[in-house]
Amino acid sequence: DFPMRPSPSSAALPLLLLAAAGLVALGLGHRGAAPELGLALSPAAAAACARTRTRPALTTMAARPSLTMQRLVRQRPPAPVPEMSRRSALLRMSSEVETMEEGVKGADESAEGFQVGDQILSFFSEDERWYNAEVRDVLEPGKRYVVYYTEYGNEEERDASQVKPDDGTGETWEYIEPQIGEVYDGEVVNVRPFGIFVNFGAERDGMVHISQIAPWRIEDPEDVVEVGQLVRVRLLDIRDDGKLQLTMKGLNPDIQPPENYGGGRMPEEGSVYEGKVVSIRPFGAFINFGFARDGLVHVSQMADYHVADPEQVVAVGDRVKVLVQSVEPSGRIALTFKGEGLGVVEEAM
């Protein structure tokens, strides 16, 4: 059997410790103690150090690592990253990128503001309240919109400071209970060839027929009023289907009559007057002859024979003589061309 050979590191360790202790003691004046370092030497070790008269170096193993140890530390390669750690790092990086992209996307959407169809709350300046509304158009992304008040039934332009997300705190409209004969202030919300629609605070808009806009004849309501204009109306009737019939006659002094308007005078029945053809319809022609309203010559009153088309007899601008057949309480004036000397007296150029 061969004896086990000790490893170099285990055999040299006692000698290294003994040499270090002796050198330290020698460097401190050959005394048997090293109080600065907190070390104690045996008498034999102190004597051995005194005989050699060598000063121990202060760079002992206890103070710093050897050159060999320093070289090993410098040359040691970094520990490899486990494959699972690399995969986790990539996944974490990908997640961070996605989070950043979502943040940018969210910021873009926030910058763009509301979209068409969004349910929001909109500020109503007349009573300084927030009401339920819907975005109908985006005039300038994030800055200006056209909103539709879902309960009130009209559209308004609003800027970003007058709209906000619907948080369930929208106010409810308070409608008035319309009374026949009462006068109300309202706003024109729609203009049609046959009349105008006015919002005056009732649950539904009322209609002013073209014949009820003014005492004089009106060819086109857009010549007199426009959407958004404030007007004063009187409720004439509430129909069985709930429709509200209004009039504006005598309630809006800012609406001026035409120059040839004859005031509130009405013609006398059976009298003959001279006037001008101002409009032609399939059922007859309207004649302006200086009174509050134009008179109508029905197609059946244009000649002693059958007339299929009024334009076969008259044209707009013709000078005519007419006989007043009747003046109805509603203000309608019926005229006729039938009779001696009646009809066209001067054709339009």
Solvent accessible surface area in square Angstrom, and as a share of the most:
residue,aa,sasa,rsa
1,D,190,0.99
2,F,199,0.83
3,P,122,0.77
4,M,183,0.82
5,R,218,0.79
6,P,88,0.56
7,S,56,0.36
8,P,114,0.72
9,S,87,0.56
10,S,65,0.42
11,A,55,0.43
12,A,42,0.32
13,L,96,0.48
14,P,82,0.52
15,L,124,0.62
16,L,95,0.47
17,L,115,0.57
18,L,114,0.57
19,A,54,0.42
20,A,37,0.29
21,A,28,0.22
22,G,7,0.06
23,L,72,0.36
24,V,13,0.07
25,A,1,0.01
26,L,7,0.04
27,G,13,0.12
28,L,45,0.22
29,G,48,0.47
30,H,81,0.36
31,R,140,0.51
32,G,41,0.40
33,A,46,0.36
34,A,1,0.00
35,P,91,0.57
36,E,123,0.55
37,L,102,0.51
38,G,66,0.64
39,L,80,0.40
40,A,92,0.71
41,L,25,0.12
42,S,64,0.41
43,P,118,0.74
44,A,77,0.60
45,A,16,0.12
46,A,16,0.13
47,A,44,0.34
48,A,41,0.32
49,C,13,0.08
50,A,37,0.29
51,R,183,0.67
52,T,83,0.48
53,R,191,0.70
54,T,67,0.39
55,R,188,0.69
56,P,8,0.05
57,A,65,0.51
58,L,141,0.70
59,T,75,0.43
60,T,33,0.19
61,M,140,0.63
62,A,103,0.80
63,A,70,0.55
64,R,136,0.50
65,P,73,0.46
66,S,50,0.32
67,L,110,0.55
68,T,80,0.47
69,M,103,0.46
70,Q,58,0.26
71,R,95,0.35
72,L,96,0.48
73,V,92,0.53
74,R,160,0.58
75,Q,124,0.55
76,R,172,0.63
77,P,103,0.65
78,P,124,0.78
79,A,89,0.69
80,P,118,0.74
81,V,79,0.46
82,P,85,0.54
83,E,128,0.57
84,M,131,0.58
85,S,49,0.31
86,R,127,0.46
87,R,136,0.50
88,S,47,0.30
89,A,37,0.29
90,L,117,0.58
91,L,99,0.49
92,R,141,0.52
93,M,116,0.52
94,S,54,0.35
95,S,59,0.38
96,E,97,0.43
97,V,70,0.40
98,E,97,0.43
99,T,86,0.50
100,M,135,0.60
101,E,107,0.48
102,E,120,0.54
103,G,46,0.44
104,V,93,0.53
105,K,127,0.54
106,G,36,0.34
107,A,60,0.47
108,D,75,0.39
109,E,93,0.42
110,S,88,0.57
111,A,74,0.58
112,E,84,0.38
113,G,28,0.27
114,F,43,0.18
115,Q,89,0.40
116,V,94,0.54
117,G,36,0.35
118,D,50,0.26
119,Q,104,0.46
120,I,1,0.01
121,L,0,0.00
122,S,0,0.00
123,F,49,0.20
124,F,17,0.07
125,S,67,0.43
126,E,140,0.63
127,D,59,0.31
128,E,128,0.57
129,R,97,0.35
130,W,69,0.24
131,Y,5,0.02
132,N,48,0.25
133,A,1,0.01
134,E,42,0.19
135,V,0,0.00
136,R,100,0.36
137,D,64,0.33
138,V,40,0.23
139,L,81,0.41
140,E,82,0.37
141,P,87,0.55
142,G,21,0.20
143,K,122,0.52
144,R,89,0.32
145,Y,3,0.01
146,V,23,0.13
147,V,0,0.00
148,Y,56,0.21
149,Y,0,0.00
150,T,59,0.34
151,E,70,0.31
152,Y,53,0.20
153,G,39,0.38
154,N,17,0.09
155,E,88,0.40
156,E,46,0.21
157,E,87,0.39
158,R,22,0.08
159,D,48,0.25
160,A,50,0.38
161,S,93,0.60
162,Q,45,0.20
163,V,12,0.07
164,K,65,0.28
165,P,89,0.56
166,D,69,0.36
167,D,91,0.47
168,G,70,0.67
169,T,88,0.51
170,G,23,0.22
171,E,69,0.31
172,T,97,0.56
173,W,25,0.09
174,E,146,0.65
175,Y,84,0.32
176,I,67,0.34
177,E,138,0.62
178,P,24,0.15
179,Q,98,0.43
180,I,102,0.52
181,G,42,0.40
182,E,88,0.40
183,V,62,0.35
184,Y,38,0.14
185,D,95,0.49
186,G,8,0.07
187,E,48,0.22
188,V,0,0.00
189,V,40,0.23
190,N,58,0.30
191,V,21,0.12
192,R,107,0.39
193,P,104,0.65
194,F,84,0.35
195,G,0,0.00
196,I,0,0.00
197,F,55,0.23
198,V,0,0.00
199,N,12,0.06
200,F,12,0.05
201,G,19,0.18
202,A,6,0.05
203,E,140,0.63
204,R,113,0.41
205,D,55,0.28
206,G,0,0.00
207,M,50,0.22
208,V,0,0.00
209,H,75,0.33
210,I,36,0.18
211,S,32,0.21
212,Q,47,0.21
213,I,3,0.02
214,A,4,0.03
215,P,47,0.29
216,W,30,0.11
217,R,59,0.22
218,I,13,0.07
219,E,75,0.33
220,D,54,0.28
221,P,0,0.00
222,E,117,0.52
223,D,114,0.59
224,V,36,0.21
225,V,4,0.02
226,E,117,0.53
227,V,96,0.55
228,G,39,0.38
229,Q,45,0.20
230,L,136,0.67
231,V,6,0.04
232,R,111,0.40
233,V,0,0.00
234,R,83,0.30
235,L,1,0.00
236,L,77,0.38
237,D,56,0.29
238,I,66,0.34
239,R,107,0.39
240,D,160,0.83
241,D,75,0.39
242,G,25,0.24
243,K,97,0.41
244,L,9,0.04
245,Q,65,0.29
246,L,2,0.01
247,T,7,0.04
248,M,2,0.01
249,K,52,0.22
250,G,76,0.73
251,L,31,0.15
252,N,19,0.10
253,P,119,0.75
254,D,102,0.53
255,I,22,0.11
256,Q,131,0.58
257,P,55,0.35
258,P,62,0.39
259,E,185,0.83
260,N,84,0.43
261,Y,48,0.18
262,G,15,0.14
263,G,30,0.29
264,G,67,0.65
265,R,141,0.51
266,M,72,0.32
267,P,9,0.05
268,E,123,0.55
269,E,102,0.46
270,G,53,0.51
271,S,32,0.21
272,V,82,0.47
273,Y,53,0.20
274,E,85,0.38
275,G,2,0.02
276,K,87,0.37
277,V,0,0.00
278,V,44,0.25
279,S,6,0.04
280,I,31,0.16
281,R,89,0.32
282,P,114,0.72
283,F,93,0.39
284,G,0,0.00
285,A,0,0.00
286,F,27,0.11
287,I,0,0.00
288,N,32,0.16
289,F,17,0.07
290,G,24,0.23
291,F,20,0.08
292,A,7,0.05
293,R,40,0.15
294,D,19,0.10
295,G,0,0.00
296,L,47,0.23
297,V,0,0.00
298,H,78,0.35
299,V,28,0.16
300,S,65,0.42
301,Q,43,0.19
302,M,8,0.03
303,A,16,0.12
304,D,132,0.68
305,Y,152,0.58
306,H,162,0.73
307,V,8,0.05
308,A,76,0.59
309,D,58,0.30
310,P,1,0.01
311,E,115,0.52
312,Q,132,0.59
313,V,43,0.25
314,V,4,0.02
315,A,49,0.38
316,V,88,0.51
317,G,21,0.20
318,D,7,0.03
319,R,85,0.31
320,V,0,0.00
321,K,77,0.33
322,V,0,0.00
323,L,50,0.25
324,V,1,0.01
325,Q,84,0.37
326,S,39,0.25
327,V,37,0.21
328,E,80,0.36
329,P,150,0.94
330,S,68,0.44
331,G,11,0.11
332,R,152,0.56
333,I,6,0.03
334,A,34,0.27
335,L,1,0.01
336,T,4,0.02
337,F,9,0.04
338,K,76,0.32
339,G,49,0.48
340,E,179,0.80
341,G,56,0.54
342,L,34,0.17
343,G,8,0.08
344,V,55,0.32
345,V,73,0.42
346,E,104,0.47
347,E,130,0.58
348,A,44,0.34
349,M,232,1.03
